[in-house]
Amino acid sequence: MGRPSRIDRRQILNAALGICDDLGLQAVTMPLVAERLGVTAMALYRHIADKNALLDGLIEVLLSEIAAPDPAARWDARLAQLLQQVRGVARRHSHGFVLLLERPVVTGPAQAVREHLYAALRDAGVTDTDVPSVERFISTLALGFAAGEVSGRFQGRPADLEREYQQLLTFVLAGIESFRTESTAP
């Protein structure tokens, strides 16, 4: 019988996120995560298969910071809440946030955020067939805005950025309305 594990998957992912926040995404390696946890790199492989699994896990940790919206709230309020939380994740984890633009969401816990978006879109009247593509449009806009905001690409006062974000949200909601009309037209 092997020794009991001193670490678990969540500790590994949290250590990786800490490294990412402190030193940047390129610094996240299995040896550095192991060093931070005080174990050998081989000890990580009991919980994380490889570097790709580590990056997928980082996405999971980032998205786990997004709380499920109140299912009783209107669809547009739920959508606005989710998108605002995406901005918060970008602000807290600007180095790791880029993963959300570069990699697919593959772990079950990470896919929960997508399911919340899907539910809001269905409640908005978007057909099940169209929900995935509408979600991709919205996610691309929201992730792109958040990435631009935290990278410093958008030069402006915080009040200007907030106004522009509200305009983006209005644009997204109008786009959904337009899409609903197109998808339900005879």
Salt bridges, closest charged atoms under 4 A:
ASP21 OD2 - HIS93 ND1 2.87
ASP22 OD2 - ARG36 NH2 3.19
ASP56 OD1 - ARG103 NH2 2.94
GLU60 OE2 - ARG9 NH1 3.01
GLU65 OE1 - ARG92 NE 2.84
GLU65 OE2 - HIS93 NE2 2.65
ASP76 OD2 - ARG74 NH2 2.90
ASP123 OD2 - ARG78 NH2 2.65
ASP128 OD1 - ARG122 NE 2.83
GLU149 OE2 - ARG87 NH2 2.71
GLU149 OE2 - ARG91 NH2 2.92
ASP160 OD1 - ARG157 NH2 3.49
ASP160 OD1 - ARG163 NH2 3.82
GLU162 OE1 - ARG87 NH1 3.00
GLU177 OE1 - ARG180 NH1 2.94
